[in-house]
Amino acid sequence: MSRRHAPAMAAIATAAYFVLSIGALRAFAFDLPAELEQVLSMLAAPAMVLLLVWNPILHPLGLTSGEWVMAPNGAVTLLIIALYSALAYGLVRLLCGPPPSR
């Protein structure tokens, strides 16, 4: 992977990880085997923690939903994922330096 594409790839990978983690947790409704649920929950846990840390800010604004576990609603979740992807892009851009000139 070239230095030119590394920041974009980091942003895409970050967004994909969050979306796949949410999908993995939604898959629990399909009554998967316990071992598979355990693996999926371990893989998705970091993403869920990074989404749930926003609750103290979002709950007073009415931007969370859920009964047992409060979580950001759909549109806010997409904004948070975009924020984390932008942070990944910026961090990799900082580590790789400016893109090479043509």
VMD Tcl script that draws the C-alpha trace (Angstrom):
set ca {
  {0.00 0.00 0.00}
  {1.39 3.35 -0.94}
  {1.66 6.33 1.37}
  {-0.78 8.15 -0.87}
  {-3.59 5.66 -0.19}
  {-2.82 4.76 3.43}
  {-4.97 7.48 5.09}
  {-8.01 6.67 2.96}
  {-7.59 2.96 3.62}
  {-7.40 3.64 7.38}
  {-10.61 5.67 7.26}
  {-12.40 2.99 5.23}
  {-11.18 0.23 7.55}
  {-12.35 2.18 10.60}
  {-15.82 2.76 9.16}
  {-16.08 -0.86 8.05}
  {-15.09 -2.12 11.51}
  {-17.80 -0.05 13.20}
  {-20.49 -1.05 10.71}
  {-19.54 -4.74 10.86}
  {-19.46 -4.62 14.67}
  {-22.99 -3.24 14.78}
  {-24.06 -5.90 12.28}
  {-22.43 -8.62 14.36}
  {-24.39 -7.58 17.42}
  {-27.62 -7.44 15.43}
  {-26.92 -11.02 14.29}
  {-27.52 -12.24 17.85}
  {-31.25 -12.13 17.05}
  {-30.74 -15.11 14.73}
  {-29.96 -17.46 17.64}
  {-26.36 -18.22 16.71}
  {-24.30 -20.86 18.52}
  {-22.93 -19.63 21.85}
  {-19.30 -19.94 20.74}
  {-19.92 -17.76 17.67}
  {-21.79 -15.18 19.75}
  {-18.88 -15.04 22.19}
  {-16.34 -14.45 19.40}
  {-18.52 -11.82 17.74}
  {-19.09 -9.99 21.01}
  {-15.35 -9.94 21.78}
  {-14.58 -8.54 18.33}
  {-17.35 -5.93 18.55}
  {-16.71 -4.82 22.15}
  {-14.12 -2.07 21.42}
  {-16.40 -0.46 18.84}
  {-19.38 -0.56 21.17}
  {-17.40 1.03 24.00}
  {-16.27 3.82 21.65}
  {-19.91 4.44 20.70}
  {-21.27 4.27 24.27}
  {-18.79 6.82 25.67}
  {-20.83 9.48 23.85}
  {-23.99 8.72 25.90}
  {-23.39 11.30 28.67}
  {-23.33 14.03 26.02}
  {-26.10 12.68 23.79}
  {-28.67 11.50 26.37}
  {-29.60 14.97 27.70}
  {-30.06 16.08 24.09}
  {-32.47 13.21 23.40}
  {-30.16 11.62 20.83}
  {-30.03 8.14 22.38}
  {-32.43 5.24 22.19}
  {-32.89 1.90 23.89}
  {-34.34 0.51 27.07}
  {-31.78 -1.66 28.79}
  {-28.65 -0.19 27.17}
  {-28.88 3.34 25.88}
  {-27.05 3.87 22.60}
  {-26.80 6.72 20.09}
  {-29.63 6.66 17.56}
  {-28.98 5.78 13.91}
  {-28.08 9.17 12.46}
  {-25.86 10.09 15.39}
  {-24.14 6.70 15.15}
  {-23.26 7.45 11.53}
  {-21.86 10.84 12.55}
  {-19.75 9.26 15.29}
  {-18.43 6.65 12.84}
  {-17.56 9.46 10.42}
  {-15.75 11.30 13.22}
  {-13.69 8.24 14.15}
  {-12.92 7.62 10.46}
  {-11.76 11.21 10.07}
  {-9.56 10.82 13.16}
  {-8.03 7.65 11.69}
  {-7.45 9.45 8.39}
  {-5.77 12.38 10.15}
  {-3.61 10.16 12.34}
  {-2.36 8.08 9.42}
  {-1.80 11.24 7.35}
  {0.25 12.64 10.25}
  {2.29 9.43 10.59}
  {2.90 9.03 6.85}
  {3.66 12.65 6.14}
  {2.47 14.54 3.09}
  {1.62 12.52 0.02}
  {4.53 12.08 -2.39}
  {4.55 14.52 -5.28}
  {3.99 13.20 -8.75}
}
mol new
graphics top color blue
foreach p $ca { graphics top sphere $p radius 0.5 }
foreach p [lrange $ca 0 end-1] q [lrange $ca 1 end] { graphics top cylinder $p $q radius 0.2 }
display resetview
